[in-house]
Amino acid sequence: MTRLIALSLGWMITLKSRRARSERGLSQSTEVAILLGAAAAVAIVIMLFVKGYVSDRIGEVEHP
């Protein structure tokens, strides 16, 4: 009987620890995805700003 209780307790601990790890991994993956999306958005804004600035200044270079 003691062996059955120990086995049951072991399974409960194993299943509980697996669930906690997968939740933490999902949260970390979500955080990384959000940060990568934010970094991509910042890069796009910078690229559009530089493109607009160069497009405005190219007219001055061609027509001195």
C-alpha positions as CSV (number, residue, x, y, z in Angstrom):
1,M,0.0,0.0,0.0
2,T,2.9,2.4,0.8
3,R,4.4,1.7,-2.5
4,L,1.2,2.5,-4.3
5,I,0.9,5.8,-2.4
6,A,4.5,6.7,-3.2
7,L,4.0,5.8,-6.9
8,S,0.9,8.0,-7.0
9,L,2.6,10.9,-5.3
10,G,5.6,10.6,-7.7
11,W,3.3,10.7,-10.8
12,M,1.4,13.7,-9.4
13,I,4.7,15.6,-8.8
14,T,6.0,14.6,-12.3
15,L,2.8,15.7,-14.1
16,K,2.6,19.0,-12.1
17,S,6.3,19.9,-12.8
18,R,5.8,19.2,-16.6
19,R,2.8,21.5,-16.7
20,A,4.7,24.3,-15.0
21,R,7.6,24.0,-17.4
22,S,5.4,24.1,-20.5
23,E,3.5,27.2,-19.2
24,R,6.8,29.0,-18.5
25,G,8.1,28.1,-22.0
26,L,4.9,29.4,-23.7
27,S,5.2,32.7,-21.7
28,Q,8.8,33.1,-22.7
29,S,8.0,32.4,-26.4
30,T,5.2,34.9,-26.3
31,E,7.6,37.5,-24.8
32,V,10.2,36.8,-27.4
33,A,7.6,37.1,-30.2
34,I,6.4,40.5,-28.9
35,L,9.9,41.8,-28.6
36,L,10.8,40.7,-32.1
37,G,7.7,42.3,-33.5
38,A,8.5,45.6,-31.7
39,A,12.1,45.5,-33.0
40,A,10.8,44.9,-36.6
41,A,8.3,47.8,-36.2
42,V,11.1,50.1,-35.0
43,A,13.3,49.0,-37.9
44,I,10.5,49.7,-40.4
45,V,9.9,53.2,-39.0
46,I,13.6,54.0,-39.2
47,M,13.8,52.7,-42.7
48,L,10.8,54.8,-43.9
49,F,12.2,57.9,-42.2
50,V,15.6,57.5,-43.9
51,K,14.0,56.7,-47.3
52,G,11.8,59.9,-47.0
53,Y,14.7,62.0,-45.9
54,V,16.9,60.8,-48.8
55,S,14.1,61.2,-51.3
56,D,13.6,64.9,-50.1
57,R,17.3,65.6,-50.3
58,I,17.9,64.0,-53.7
59,G,16.2,66.9,-55.4
60,E,18.7,69.3,-53.9
61,V,21.6,67.3,-55.2
62,E,20.3,67.0,-58.8
63,H,19.3,70.8,-59.0
64,P,22.1,72.8,-57.3
